[in-house]
Amino acid sequence: MKSNIWLSGKKLVIITAICIMLPFTTSYSQLEDLEPLGTEEVPCEPENFSTIYDQQKMDSLEQQKVAEWYSLAREEFKYNNYKRAIPYYWKVVVHNNSGKFKVAFSKLAECYYNLNLPDSVLLVCYRGLKAFPDQTRLHYYAGNVQDLRGNTQCAIPHYEALVKESPAEKSYWVKLAYLYYKEDDCPNAIRAQQKVVELDSKDAEASRLLAEIMEKCGEDPLKARESAWRNDPTSINNAVEYGKAAFERGLYKEALEPFESVIKLDPKHLLALEYMGRSHEGLNQLSKSLTYYKEILQIDARNVNVLCLTASVYGRLHEFPSARRYVQNAQKVDPGNGLPNMIMAEIYENTVQFCMDQRTDKKLKYDDKLVYKYSQDELRKATKDPNYASEASRRINQFDPLVPTKEDVFMYKNRMTTNDPCYSWINQ
């Protein structure tokens, strides 16, 4: 089934839930007084927009009274008193002749959304969009409800409106690509997913998903990108896209050629230099990868990602003090970034393996356990960064059997620093 590609991989479950922030139930049996007067269901918008509040409309009313209602609604809304805010917002909506309080529609939709009343959300959204088509927030709520109900065709126009209004919002493009794909609209699904990759070039999962969509739709993304580059070898963009496609497939040697062409055209192209380093790293040519990473740092010494890449390579080369120094430099640049902590944890792992390999006795010793604890400590710091919290937590759990137990600590008289000479660099 086509939905499988959206569910494969540990990160893809996020895609199916993106933008669905509030707790709707799977059954929409809960109704209320404000349902449309007509009972016949239609695929998208309600057939009848009349409510009890329209029946209570006063023909002549000072707009100052509307302003008072809006103020009362806003106070209730501020304290999450949604049920109490709803009547005031409806009075504003029904009696607002000036258009001044058009935001009342989106606030009203949000009230129903938070109260888990999707039918009323749709009534408000479609009624509001007829009056004020520029109210993007109404598209947001209507799109979410229609998607939750499985009404893909009804949801798509709302997400199309959202990406038109906010073309740099990645989450909207992610959802739109998913909806297009569910509707077997391959060209638009590919176009939307390409936009996701364009907005976040470091999202490797998005790039991988794009390739899968293209393959499921009968297209070969790698060959297409290679052809585009070879047909126009002066195009830096085509070269980068082909090189990235090859890299993401693990074709590191193949990726080198297009990135080398980019560097010939633009010697300071940081992305091409980074991928050259990463490709050589993938080929286990670590010294060559360092050459490119250091070239980047000569241009941009505060590049946290490359500082961490450099640290990781030094860790693999067993040059642990150098590895730690680059991690520390990265932490100075961006103290709140969890990536340096993730890399430092990796370096500690490497040093345990290295030190155990130096011994004839391969048993896990107390000092080895201490270093695994240091790795855990770094991972706990990384959990403070939402970008790395999930992966860091997973790795922390993996280390639980390897760190010192209470009995170990007691037996070694609460010693929490390493004595093994192989780990001497840690205490320096």
Secondary structure, DSSP 8 states (H G I E B T S, - for coil): -TTHHHH-STTTHHHHHTT--S---S------TTS-S-----SSS-S----HHHHT--SS--HHHHHHHHHHHHHHHHTT-HHHHHHHHHHHHHH--SSTTTHHHHHHHHHHHHTT-HHHHHHHHHHHHHH-TT-HHHHHHHHHHHHHTT-HHHHHHHHHHHHHH-TT-HHHHHHHHHHHHHTT-HHHHHHHHHHHHHH-TT-HHHHHHHHHHHHHTT--HHHHHHHHHHH-TT-HHHHHHHHHHHHHTT-HHHHHHHHHHHHHH-TT-HHHHHHHHHHHHHTT-HHHHHHHHHHHHHH-TT-HHHHHHHHHHHHHTT-HHHHHHHHHHHHHH-TT-SHHHHHHHHHHHHHHHHHHHTSS--S--HHHHHHHHHHHHHHHHHTTSTTTHHHHHHHHHHHTTTS--HHHHHHTTT--S---GGGGGGG-
